[in-house]
Amino acid sequence: MNNFKALVDWLKQAVTDKEQFHLGYADESSAFVRFNHAQVRQAGQVQQASLNLKLINDGRHADLGITLSGEPDLDRQRLADGLQQLRETLPLLPPDPYLLLNHNAWHSHNEQLRPLPELAQVLQDISQAAEGVDLVGFYAAGPITRGFASSDGAFGWHQANSFNFDFSLFHANGEAVKASYAGHTWDSTEFARRVQQARDQLHFLGRPLHPLAPGQYRAYLAPAALEEIISIVTWGGFSAQAIASKGSSLQRLYAGEQHLSPLVTVSEQISGSLSQAFSPEGYPRSDVRLINTGRADGQLVNSRSAAEYSLSANGAGSDESPSALQMAAGNLAQADILKQLGTGLYISNLWYLNYSDLPAARLTGMTRFATFWVEDGEIKAPVSTMRFDDSVYSLLGSQLEALTVERELLLSASTYGQRNTSSNLLPGALVKRLTLTL
């Protein structure tokens, strides 16, 4: 943090009276391990840091990314070169009519420094839990830091330790069970339980496939399957810009024409999450309840939407999507899932989702990995890949029977450019009817 503050102090002296700046900071120190056949195949360490400099002058603004070296003199020179480059660029740009700056000198400081597990302990736990099975996986862990400062005196600092182990167990016939374990604190017992659950499901993948005709079936959606549905809904679903321009998939929910089940309460829960409590645009972020007992509540508003539609910005990113989404738990105990399901489908994962009718919030996609046919509360056989086509207003509305007490923290496994801090905390969902089309 001291190095970042030193660069901020230098920049405050370097800008002119007519210039303003936003300076974003990102760094990570990450351990990465790849597994195949339950053995380490690749391991490494990545340490990187970067700045994003925005220069504003007379309604014009431009951004520049700067890679940091860790050497103060060299980094200050790179920042000076970036500042000059932006000064030369700004006169070429038109004023931005939707530029809305936050001139408040807010301060935010959050450090979640719970100790991460020793890598040796993680490797030992994985080796023991996966003995005798073909495990393929990817482990990433380490501190992620984000910072922000502005010429108006705003300053934010966020650091959080986390780990994410994304893995699959493969059967000899090529079928697989996919699972993950993520969070702040590694619990060897909990990890062993998750692997054992995957091993139990793997056993059933050796049975002959249960033929299933297109139709409507009772179904249980595990948290990872529900995450696929939630993730596509968040593509503009809660966006103030999309709602104002009538392009949100949840348009009818926000218009009061549709509703979800009273069991459904969804929030952007920044507090306590891996996401920083400030936006790259210089606005503080706080918790936002998006859906309250099935009814539309808040929305995600960035500064451009606020300027265009006369709204109050609440720190949403440029895409106005949640980065720390939580769905409230229900009352269905994990031990009772199969009993409550009775006869129907147990769906571990979904994939290839897209809208088949966006205004109706209707989705289509495929089952993936471990999907099972259940009879009288017992798993009988795996089911071949099927396509579903159904509405969010059905799956999380009229046909939603229960949500689980237990929720699973699902971190983004994306490492494109840098580790992602997005997360979803979700229960499983028992639905009375899911429509399979082929």
N, C-alpha and C positions, 0 to 999 in steps of 0.2 A: 504493500500500500504506500509505503514511503516513496518508492520510485515513481509511482503514478502521481502522487501529490507534488513531487518535484517538477514533473513535466507540466502539470496544471499550473503551478506557480510561474513557471517560465512563460507559458502560453499567455497568461493574464498580462504579463509585461510586454509581450511581443505584439499583441493585437492593437489596432488603433482605436480611437474613441468611437468610430463609426462601425467597427466590426464587432461581431459577437461570435461565440464558438460553443459547440457541444463537443465533448471529448469522451468517447466510449472506450472501455478497456475490457479485454477478455484474456484469460490465461487458463491453462490446465497443466497438470502434471499427472499423466495417466499411464497405468500399467495395462498392457494388452496381452492376452493369452488366447491362442487358438487350440482347440482340441479336436482330435479325430481318433476314433476307436478308443476313446477314453484316455488318450495319451497326449501330452503336450507336443504340438507340432511346430508352433511358432510363438515366441515371446519377445516382448520389447517394451520400451519406455518412450513416451513422447512428452516433451516439455516445450510449450510454445506460448507466446504472448503477442498481442497485437492491439493497435489503437484504431479507432474510427474517428476521424476528424471532420466535423462539419463546420464550415465557415459561412456566416450570414452577414450580408451587407445590403441595406436598402431593399429588403424584400427578396433578394436573390440569395440562393444557397447552393452549396455543392459539397459532396462528401468524398473522402479519400481514406482507403485502408492502408495502414502502416504496420509492417512486421517489426517487432522489437527484438533487439539482440541481447538485452540484459546488461549492456555496458552503458552507463548513464550518458557519457559524452556522445557516443555514437547515436543513441536513441534521441537525444535532444537535437542532433543535427538532422536526423531523419524527419523529426517533427517540424523543424524549421524549413526543410526543403518542401515538405508537404504543404505547409502554410503558404509558401510562395507560389506553389503550383495552383492552389485554390484561388489565390488572389488574382492570378493571371486568367483563371477560368471564369470567375464570376461576371466580369463585364460582357461576356459572350452570351449570358443567359438572361431570359426575361424574368421579371418579378413573378413570384409564385402567389397566386390569389388565395390559396388555401394554407399558406404558412401561418401557423398559430403557435407562437412561442410561449413557454411558461417562464415567467420572469421571477418566480418565487425562489428564494434561497433555501430550499428544503434540504434536510439532511437525513440520510438513511444508512444504518450500519447493522449488518447481520452476519454473524459467523457461526456456522454449524460445524463444529470441529470434533464431532464424535470420532474416536479413533477407528480407522479402517482395519480389517483383519490383515495379519501377516500373510503374504502371498504363499508362504510355505504351508500355512494352516489351510488356506483355501484349496491348494493343490492336493493336500492330504485328504480333505473332506470329499473332494470330487472323485479322487481315486477310489476311496472306500465305498462311496455310495454307488459308483458306476461299475463296480467289479463284475465282470462277466457279461456286460452289455456293450453295445456299440453306441457310445455317446459322441456326438458332434456338437461343439459349442464354442462360444466366444465370451470371454470374460474381460470386462473393462472396469477399472476402479481408479480413484484418486480425487484430489480436490479440484473443483472448478470455481473460478473467480470471475466476477463481473464488476465493473466500476463505471461511474459516470460523473462528469463535472461540467459545469457551464460557466460562462463569463458572468452570469447573474448570481453566482455564489452557491448554486445547487451542488450537492456532493452525495454520491451513493456508493456503497461498498457492500458486496455480497460474496461470501465464500461458503461452499458446502462440500462436504465429503460424501461420496456415494460409490456404490458398486452396482454392476448389472451383469448377471450371468444368463445369457440366452442360449438354450441348449435343446437338442432333440435326441431321442433314443430311437434307434433304427432296428426293425425286425429283419430277420434273414430274408423275408420276402420283399423287402424294399419299402414297406410301410413304416410310418414313423409317428411318434408322440412328441409334440412340441411343448416346451414349458420354459419358465424363466423364474429367476429369483433375484430381487433387486431391493435396494434400500440404503439405509445409513449404517446399520449394525448387523454384522454377519452372525447368524445363529446356526451353529452346526446341526443342532437337533431339528430345527425347522427346515433347513436345506435337505437333510436326509429324508424327512417326511415327504417333501415335494418330489424328490427323485423316486422314492418308493411308490408314490401315487402314479408317477409316470411308468414305472416298471409294471405295476399292476395292470395298467391300461395296455401296455405293450403285449402282455400275455394274450389279451383278447384279439389282438391284430392277427394272430396266427390262425384264427378260426375262419371257415368259409364265409364269404360275404353274404349278408342278408339282402335279398333283392327288394327294392323299394320302388313302388310306382309313384309317379307324380301325384300330388294331392296335398291335403292339409293334415299336419301331424302335431301332436303335443310335443314340446321340446324344452330342453334345458340348455341355455347358452352360458357357457363358462365365462369368467371375466375377460379372458383373451378374445373370445368370440364377440362379446358385447363391446369390447374396445374397438373392433373394426367398424361396428355400426356407429358408435359414438364419434369415432374419428372422422368418418365421412360427413356426418351431420355438422361437425364443427367447421367444415369447409364453407364458411360464410353463413352458417346457420345462426350464429349469435352476433354477427357483424352488423354494426350500426349502419354502415354504408350499404350493405346488401339489403337490410330491412327497409331503409329509406328509399332505395331504388327498386323495391319489390323483387329482388333477386334471391332472397333467402329461402332455403329449403324449409325453414320453419315460419314462413310468412303467415300462414293461416293460424299458427299458434299465437304469434304476436298480434295478429288482428283479432284474436278472440273467437275465431271461427272453429277452431279445433282445440282439443286439450289432450293431455296425456293422463296416465293413471295417477291418482293421488299418491301412489307410492313413489313417484319420481320427483326427486328434488336434486337439482344439479347446480354446482357452484364452481366459480373460478376461485380456488382457495390458495392464494399467494402465501399467506402466513404459514410458516413451517414447511414450505415446499422447497424444492431445489431451484425454483425460479426467483430471480431478483425482484425486489419490491420497487422497481423503477423501470421506465421504458427507455429505449434508445432516443426517444424524442424529448426526454427530460421531464416526464411526468411521473409522480409517485403512483404506485399501483397498490390497490387494496383488494380485499375479497369482494366478489360480486356474485350475488345469487342470481343465476340465470333462469332457472325454472323452479318454482315453488309449488310443491304438491300438485304437479301436473299442469300448472298454469305458467305462462310466460311472465318473467319478472324483469331482471336487468338485461343489459346488452353491453357488448364490448366496443368502446369508442376510442379511437385514436384522434390525434389532434386535427388531422385533415378532415375527418368526418365531422368533428366538432365544429370546425370552421364552416364547412359546406352546409351543414344541416342545423346549425345553431343549437348544438348539444354541448354537454360538459364532458371533456375528455377524462377518461379514467385509467389512462396508462396502457391501453391495449397496444399491441404491436401493429406493424403496417398491415398485416393480413387479418387483424381483428379476430384471431382464433385463440382459444384457451391454451395456456401452457401449464396449468396446474389444476386440471379438472377433477372434481370429486362428485360422485353420486352417493346419496345417502344410502345407508345399509337398510335391509329389510329384517324379517324375522324368521327366515328359513335357515335352519342350521345345516351346515355342510354335511353332517352325518345323515341327514334326512332327505337329501336331494333325490336319490334314486327312488326312495319310497314315495315321495310326493310326486315325482314324475310318473310313476306307475308304468305305463306303456307309452313309448314314444322315442324321441331322439335325444341323445346326449351329445352335444356339439362342443368340441374343445376349441376349434378355431374356424374362422371364416377368412376368405381372401378374394381378391379381384372384385371388390365392391365398386359399384357405381350407381348413379341414379338412373332408374328407368322412367321416372316421372318426378322431376325435381319439385314443381309446385305442390305436388301431393306428398312429398317426402317419401316417395316410394323407391326402394332400393332393390338391386339385384346383385347376386354374388354367388360364390361357390363355398361348399363345405371343404374343410382342409384337415389333413392329418387325422387325428383320432376322433371319428364320429361313429357312435355306436347305436345299435338298436337295443332298446330296453323293454323287457316284458315283466310285469308284476314286480317292479322294483329291482330287477337284476339285469346286468349287462349280458346279452345273449350273443351278439356278433357285431363285427364292424360293418359299416355301410359304405358302399362305393361313393365317389364324389358326386354330389348332386347340386343343382342350381336352385336357389330360392329367389322369390320375387315377392316382396311384402312391404307394407308401409310402416314407418316409424309410429304412426298414430295407432296402428294395430299392435305391433310388437311391444311397444312401451306404453300403450294406451289400453284399448278395450280388451286385448288378449293377455295382458300382463297379469299373472296370478301372484307371483311372489318374487322378492329379492332376497339374497342370502344375507345372513348376519355378518359372515366373514367377507372382507373386501381384500382385493389384491392390488398392491402397488405395482404398476406397469410403467417402467421408465422407457423412454425412447432409446432404441439401440443404434440410432444413427450416429455415425462418426464422420460424416461428410464434412471435411474441413476442420471440424472440431466436435467434441462430444456435445450432445444435445442435452438440455436441462428439462425438457418437457416431460410431464408425467400425467398418468391417469390413475385414480384410486377408485376401483369399481367393484361392485358385487357381481354375483352371477344372477341370471334372470330365468325364471320359470314362466313359459308362455303356454297358453291353452291351445294356440293354433299358429303354426308356421307353414307358409305355402311353398311347396316345392314344385317347380315347373318342369324339370327334366333332369 
